[in-house]
Amino acid sequence: MRHRRFITTAAIAAGIALAATGCATGDSDSADDATPEAPESLVLGLVPSSDVDQVVTDGEALAELLSAELDIPVEVEVTDNYAGLIVAMQADQAQIGMFGPIGMVQAQDEAGAVPVLQSVRFGGSTYVTQWFTNDPDRFCLDDVVTVTDDDGFDFTYCNGTDATSEGPLGEDALALVEQDETIAFVDEGSASGYYYPATQLGELGLDPFDLSGAFFAGGHPNAVRAVYDGDATIGTSFNDARGSVAEEANDVGEVVTVFAYSTLIPNDGVAISGSLSEEWQEKITDAFIAVSETEEGAAALYAVYEIDGLVPADLDALDAARAVYENFGDQ
């Protein structure tokens, strides 16, 4: 199985030029009447949540299962971030993309992609931003609670975050955040790692566009690690990204304490290029569902993005994410 990584500006330009040439010289009448042809191959676009090489390896396993279902080759392309994957879909260098909710909205609006599926984790299709700190004396307004997970790691919580996974929660503590606070955000395209938490700070009176101590850590585990290492006082991630650091830093759950949550966020999901026929959009959607219902496929989806299952995309929930993006991210 081949894979392609990191699209280039020249390749994008060539792809766009080729697409434009095809549109200019094609016979539109005959194209409208023709039965949609099967694509010769498909490219599944992924964005690394941690180690790039591991995402490539896990993605290829998923692509092989999809290829078997669709009976055409499916290759993997890993881009630096969601913006790169959106550009790849615009240039038809990727026909399938797995995005976070903000990336899904952007792919729909900017690349004409069609959201078809959302991930299920822990029995639900939503999640939250978790805020965490290495200074619980400042941000914990009640006692710190320790919870031991099934692997024997201890994780600390306060402000009621141990008792629920829904928010908003801990906003009295978030009101203590200062304009120049050292904050480890995840990535400028991340819903839980940037858009939603920065929106929360804006609603609490801070200027989310002038957080002078904030920086992008470049991934959810990296944001946790930045707070663990003392490079930031607070950080954001999906819940609970501390587990992805626990193997290498087994006291991370004790050093890094969760103290607040955002409102509910729709899970990440799958979007398909609008350039494909509706027939093929449906075939690809059905292939993902079929793969998810097998033991091997379930393992592959979990390996890629810790996905427990797939359900039809919730377009209303994505509209709510679009409102966050438009009100904050597009300033």
C-alpha positions as CSV (number, residue, x, y, z in Angstrom):
1,M,0.0,0.0,0.0
2,R,1.5,3.3,-1.1
3,H,0.9,6.6,0.8
4,R,1.5,10.2,0.0
5,R,2.5,12.8,2.5
6,F,2.5,16.6,2.6
7,I,1.1,18.1,-0.5
8,T,3.2,20.8,-2.3
9,T,2.2,24.1,-3.7
10,A,3.2,23.0,-7.2
11,A,1.1,19.9,-7.0
12,I,-1.9,21.9,-5.9
13,A,-1.5,24.4,-8.7
14,A,-1.1,21.6,-11.2
15,G,-4.2,19.8,-9.9
16,I,-6.3,23.0,-10.1
17,A,-5.0,23.7,-13.6
18,L,-5.8,20.2,-14.7
19,A,-9.3,20.4,-13.3
20,A,-9.8,23.8,-15.0
21,T,-8.6,22.4,-18.3
22,G,-10.9,19.4,-18.0
23,C,-13.9,21.7,-17.3
24,A,-13.1,24.0,-20.2
25,T,-12.7,21.3,-22.8
26,G,-15.3,18.8,-21.7
27,D,-18.7,18.2,-23.4
28,S,-21.1,19.3,-20.7
29,D,-24.2,17.8,-22.5
30,S,-22.7,14.4,-22.8
31,A,-21.3,14.6,-19.3
32,D,-24.7,15.3,-17.9
33,D,-26.2,12.3,-19.6
34,A,-23.4,9.9,-18.8
35,T,-23.6,7.3,-16.0
36,P,-21.2,8.3,-13.3
37,E,-17.9,6.4,-13.7
38,A,-16.2,4.7,-10.9
39,P,-13.0,6.5,-9.8
40,E,-9.8,4.7,-10.6
41,S,-8.6,5.2,-7.1
42,L,-9.3,7.2,-4.0
43,V,-7.2,9.1,-1.5
44,L,-8.0,9.1,2.2
45,G,-6.7,12.3,3.8
46,L,-5.6,12.3,7.5
47,V,-4.1,14.8,9.9
48,P,-1.7,13.5,12.6
49,S,-3.0,13.7,16.2
50,S,0.3,12.5,17.5
51,D,3.1,10.6,15.7
52,V,3.0,11.1,12.0
53,D,4.5,7.7,11.0
54,Q,2.1,5.9,13.3
55,V,-0.9,7.7,11.7
56,V,0.4,6.6,8.3
57,T,0.7,3.0,9.4
58,D,-2.7,3.0,11.0
59,G,-4.3,4.9,8.1
60,E,-2.9,2.3,5.6
61,A,-4.6,-0.5,7.5
62,L,-7.9,1.4,7.3
63,A,-7.4,2.2,3.7
64,E,-6.8,-1.5,2.8
65,L,-10.1,-2.4,4.4
66,L,-11.9,0.3,2.5
67,S,-10.2,-0.7,-0.7
68,A,-11.5,-4.3,-0.2
69,E,-15.0,-3.0,0.3
70,L,-15.0,-0.6,-2.7
71,D,-12.9,-2.8,-5.0
72,I,-10.7,0.1,-6.0
73,P,-7.3,1.2,-4.6
74,V,-7.5,3.6,-1.6
75,E,-4.3,5.4,-0.7
76,V,-3.4,7.5,2.3
77,E,-2.2,11.1,2.4
78,V,-1.2,12.8,5.7
79,T,-1.1,16.6,5.7
80,D,0.4,18.8,8.3
81,N,-2.9,20.1,9.5
82,Y,-6.6,20.5,8.6
83,A,-5.9,23.5,6.4
84,G,-3.6,21.3,4.2
85,L,-6.3,18.6,4.0
86,I,-8.9,21.1,2.9
87,V,-6.6,22.4,0.2
88,A,-6.0,18.8,-0.9
89,M,-9.7,18.3,-1.3
90,Q,-10.1,21.6,-3.1
91,A,-7.5,20.4,-5.6
92,D,-9.0,16.9,-5.8
93,Q,-5.8,15.4,-4.3
94,A,-7.9,13.8,-1.6
95,Q,-11.5,12.6,-2.1
96,I,-12.1,11.5,1.5
97,G,-11.1,13.4,4.6
98,M,-11.3,12.7,8.3
99,F,-11.8,16.0,10.1
100,G,-12.5,17.6,13.4
101,P,-15.8,19.5,13.5
102,I,-14.3,22.9,12.6
103,G,-12.3,21.2,9.8
104,M,-15.5,19.5,8.6
105,V,-17.3,22.8,8.4
106,Q,-14.4,24.4,6.6
107,A,-14.2,21.5,4.2
108,Q,-17.9,21.8,3.5
109,D,-17.8,25.6,3.0
110,E,-14.5,25.9,1.2
111,A,-14.0,22.7,-0.7
112,G,-17.6,21.6,-1.3
113,A,-17.1,18.5,0.7
114,V,-20.1,16.5,2.0
115,P,-20.1,15.6,5.7
116,V,-21.4,12.0,5.9
117,L,-20.4,10.4,9.2
118,Q,-19.4,11.3,12.8
119,S,-17.3,9.4,15.2
120,V,-18.7,7.7,18.4
121,R,-16.7,7.5,21.5
122,F,-17.8,6.4,25.0
123,G,-21.3,5.9,23.6
124,G,-21.8,9.4,22.3
125,S,-21.1,11.6,19.3
126,T,-20.1,14.7,21.3
127,Y,-17.1,15.7,23.5
128,V,-15.7,18.7,25.3
129,T,-12.6,20.8,25.6
130,Q,-10.9,20.0,28.9
131,W,-8.9,22.8,30.6
132,F,-6.0,21.6,32.7
133,T,-3.3,23.2,34.9
134,N,-0.2,22.5,36.9
135,D,-1.3,25.2,39.4
136,P,-4.4,23.6,41.1
137,D,-4.0,26.0,44.1
138,R,-5.0,28.8,41.8
139,F,-7.6,27.2,39.5
140,C,-9.2,24.6,41.7
141,L,-12.0,26.3,43.7
142,D,-12.7,23.1,45.6
143,D,-10.8,19.9,46.6
144,V,-8.8,18.0,44.1
145,V,-10.2,14.5,43.4
146,T,-8.1,11.6,42.3
147,V,-9.5,8.9,40.0
148,T,-7.6,5.7,39.2
149,D,-8.2,4.4,35.7
150,D,-8.3,0.7,34.6
151,D,-4.6,0.8,33.8
152,G,-3.7,1.9,37.3
153,F,-2.9,5.6,36.4
154,D,-4.1,8.3,38.7
155,F,-5.8,11.4,37.2
156,T,-6.8,14.5,39.1
157,Y,-9.8,16.7,38.7
158,C,-11.5,19.6,40.5
159,N,-14.5,22.0,40.2
160,G,-16.8,19.0,39.6
161,T,-15.0,17.7,36.4
162,D,-14.6,14.3,37.9
163,A,-18.4,13.8,38.1
164,T,-19.5,14.6,34.6
165,S,-18.1,14.9,31.0
166,E,-20.4,17.6,30.0
167,G,-20.0,21.4,30.1
168,P,-19.7,24.2,30.4
169,L,-18.1,23.7,33.8
170,G,-15.6,25.5,35.9
171,E,-16.2,28.9,34.4
172,D,-15.6,30.6,37.8
173,A,-12.1,29.2,37.6
174,L,-11.7,30.3,33.9
175,A,-12.6,33.8,35.0
176,L,-9.2,33.8,36.8
177,V,-7.3,33.5,33.5
178,E,-5.4,36.6,32.7
179,Q,-4.8,38.2,29.3
180,D,-1.1,37.3,29.3
181,E,-1.6,33.8,30.7
182,T,0.7,31.2,29.4
183,I,-1.8,28.9,27.6
184,A,-0.9,25.8,25.5
185,F,-3.5,25.6,22.8
186,V,-3.4,22.7,20.4
187,D,-3.6,23.9,16.8
188,E,-5.2,26.9,15.0
189,G,-7.6,24.5,13.3
190,S,-8.6,22.5,16.4
191,A,-12.2,22.8,17.8
192,S,-11.5,21.5,21.3
193,G,-7.9,22.7,21.4
194,Y,-8.5,26.3,20.2
195,Y,-11.9,27.6,18.8
196,Y,-14.2,26.5,21.7
197,P,-11.8,27.4,24.6
198,A,-10.8,30.7,23.0
199,T,-14.5,31.5,22.6
200,Q,-15.1,30.7,26.3
201,L,-12.4,33.2,27.2
202,G,-13.9,35.8,24.9
203,E,-17.3,35.3,26.6
204,L,-15.6,35.9,30.0
205,G,-14.2,39.3,29.0
206,L,-10.8,38.5,27.6
207,D,-9.7,39.4,24.1
208,P,-9.2,36.0,22.4
209,F,-7.1,37.7,19.6
210,D,-4.6,39.2,22.0
211,L,-3.7,36.3,24.4
212,S,-0.1,37.4,24.5
213,G,1.1,34.3,26.5
214,A,-0.7,31.7,24.4
215,F,1.0,29.4,21.9
216,F,0.1,26.4,19.7
217,A,1.7,23.2,21.0
218,G,1.1,21.3,17.7
219,G,-1.1,18.4,19.0
220,H,-3.3,17.4,21.9
221,P,-0.6,15.3,23.7
222,N,1.9,18.2,23.1
223,A,-0.5,20.6,24.9
224,V,-0.7,18.2,27.8
225,R,3.1,17.8,27.8
226,A,3.7,21.6,27.7
227,V,1.7,22.0,31.0
228,Y,3.4,18.9,32.5
229,D,6.8,20.3,31.7
230,G,5.9,23.8,33.0
231,D,6.1,25.5,29.6
232,A,2.5,26.7,30.2
233,T,0.4,27.2,33.3
234,I,-2.8,26.0,31.6
235,G,-3.7,24.1,28.5
236,T,-6.6,22.7,26.4
237,S,-7.3,19.4,24.6
238,F,-10.0,16.9,24.0
239,N,-11.0,14.9,27.1
240,D,-8.9,13.1,28.3
241,A,-5.7,13.6,26.3
242,R,-3.6,13.1,29.4
243,G,-3.9,9.3,28.8
244,S,-1.9,9.6,25.6
245,V,1.0,10.9,27.7
246,A,0.7,8.6,30.6
247,E,2.9,5.8,29.2
248,E,5.9,8.1,29.0
249,A,5.1,10.3,32.0
250,N,3.2,8.1,34.4
251,D,2.5,10.9,36.9
252,V,1.0,13.2,34.3
253,G,-2.5,12.8,35.7
254,E,-1.3,14.0,39.1
255,V,0.8,16.9,37.9
256,V,-1.8,18.0,35.3
257,T,-5.2,18.6,36.8
258,V,-8.4,19.1,34.8
259,F,-10.4,22.1,36.2
260,A,-13.0,23.1,33.5
261,Y,-14.9,22.0,30.4
262,S,-16.4,23.7,27.4
263,T,-19.9,23.3,26.0
264,L,-20.5,20.1,24.0
265,I,-18.7,19.8,20.7
266,P,-19.7,17.4,17.8
267,N,-17.2,14.7,17.3
268,D,-14.9,14.5,14.4
269,G,-16.0,12.6,11.3
270,V,-15.8,11.8,7.6
271,A,-16.4,14.1,4.7
272,I,-16.4,13.1,1.0
273,S,-15.5,15.2,-2.0
274,G,-18.6,16.8,-3.7
275,S,-16.9,16.1,-7.1
276,L,-17.8,12.4,-6.7
277,S,-21.3,11.3,-7.7
278,E,-24.0,10.8,-5.1
279,E,-23.7,7.1,-5.9
280,W,-20.1,7.0,-5.0
281,Q,-20.6,9.2,-1.9
282,E,-23.1,6.6,-0.7
283,K,-20.8,3.7,-1.6
284,I,-17.9,5.2,0.4
285,T,-20.2,6.0,3.4
286,D,-21.5,2.4,3.3
287,A,-18.0,1.1,3.1
288,F,-16.9,3.0,6.3
289,I,-20.0,1.6,8.1
290,A,-19.3,-1.9,6.9
291,V,-15.7,-1.7,8.0
292,S,-16.6,-0.3,11.4
293,E,-18.8,-3.4,12.0
294,T,-16.0,-5.9,11.6
295,E,-13.5,-6.7,14.4
296,E,-10.5,-5.8,12.2
297,G,-12.2,-2.6,11.0
298,A,-13.1,-1.5,14.5
299,A,-9.5,-2.0,15.5
300,A,-8.3,0.1,12.6
301,L,-10.6,3.0,13.3
302,Y,-9.6,2.9,17.0
303,A,-5.9,2.9,16.0
304,V,-6.3,5.9,13.7
305,Y,-8.3,8.2,16.0
306,E,-9.7,6.1,18.9
307,I,-13.0,5.8,17.1
308,D,-15.5,3.4,18.7
309,G,-18.1,3.6,16.0
310,L,-19.7,5.7,13.3
311,V,-23.1,7.4,12.9
312,P,-24.6,9.7,10.3
313,A,-23.3,13.2,10.5
314,D,-25.4,15.5,12.7
315,L,-25.7,18.6,10.4
316,D,-27.5,20.7,13.1
317,A,-24.5,20.1,15.5
318,L,-22.1,21.0,12.7
319,D,-24.1,24.2,12.1
320,A,-23.5,25.0,15.8
321,A,-19.8,24.5,15.2
322,R,-20.0,26.7,12.2
323,A,-21.4,29.5,14.4
324,V,-18.3,29.2,16.7
325,Y,-16.0,29.3,13.7
326,E,-17.7,32.3,12.1
327,N,-18.0,34.3,15.3
328,F,-14.5,33.6,16.4
329,G,-12.2,31.9,14.0
330,D,-13.0,34.0,10.9
331,Q,-12.1,37.3,12.4
